[in-house]
């Protein structure tokens, strides 16, 4: 999750279904809580993550890991990010926000890759 003061609660409903509740500070004294419904499909190295609460409610992300030979793989990612806070943003501001989100996501995946390495 990257932030020092972040926490994650994991509720397992079935072998393939979990709810992740992430809590972190968003500034001076405010906290943000996000809940995500995650569906796992381990046999195909595929999973979905759907925001069920928080500022990006109803956003959904799809992940697929594909093998590339015996010792490499790549991650395919597709998603729709719904941003209710900035929904009336200009096209230019929306493009800037999209770029910021891409950079944040890439940084989060880099942290995961480092932890796994």
GIZIPE-V484906 format. One record per pair of residues at least 6 apart in sequence whose C-alpha atoms are under 7 Angstrom apart, sorted by the first residue. I is the first residue (numbers start at 1). GAP is how many residues later the second one is. Records with the same first field share a line. If there is no record, write none. Layout:
# GIZIPE-V484906
I: GAP / GAP
This chain:
# GIZIPE-V484906
1: 107
2: 106
5: 19 / 20
6: 17 / 18
7: 15 / 16 / 17
8: 12 / 13 / 14 / 15
9: 11 / 12 / 13
10: 8 / 9 / 10 / 11
11: 7 / 8 / 9
12: 6 / 7
16: 23 / 24 / 25
17: 21 / 22 / 23
18: 19 / 20 / 21
19: 16 / 17 / 18 / 19
20: 15 / 16 / 17
21: 12 / 13 / 14 / 15
22: 11 / 12 / 13
23: 8 / 9 / 10 / 11
24: 7 / 8 / 9
25: 6 / 7
26: 6
33: 21
34: 19 / 20
35: 16 / 17 / 18 / 19
36: 13 / 14 / 15 / 16
37: 12 / 13 / 14 / 15
38: 9 / 10 / 11 / 12
39: 8 / 9 / 10
40: 6 / 7 / 8
41: 6
45: 19 / 20
46: 17 / 18 / 19
47: 15 / 16 / 17
48: 13 / 14 / 15
49: 11 / 12 / 13
50: 8 / 9 / 10 / 11
51: 6 / 7 / 8 / 9
52: 6
55: 28 / 29
56: 25 / 26 / 27 / 28
57: 25
58: 24
59: 21 / 22 / 23
60: 19 / 20 / 21
61: 17 / 18 / 19
62: 15 / 16 / 17
63: 12 / 13 / 14 / 15
64: 11 / 12 / 13
65: 8 / 9 / 10 / 11
66: 7 / 8 / 9
67: 6 / 7
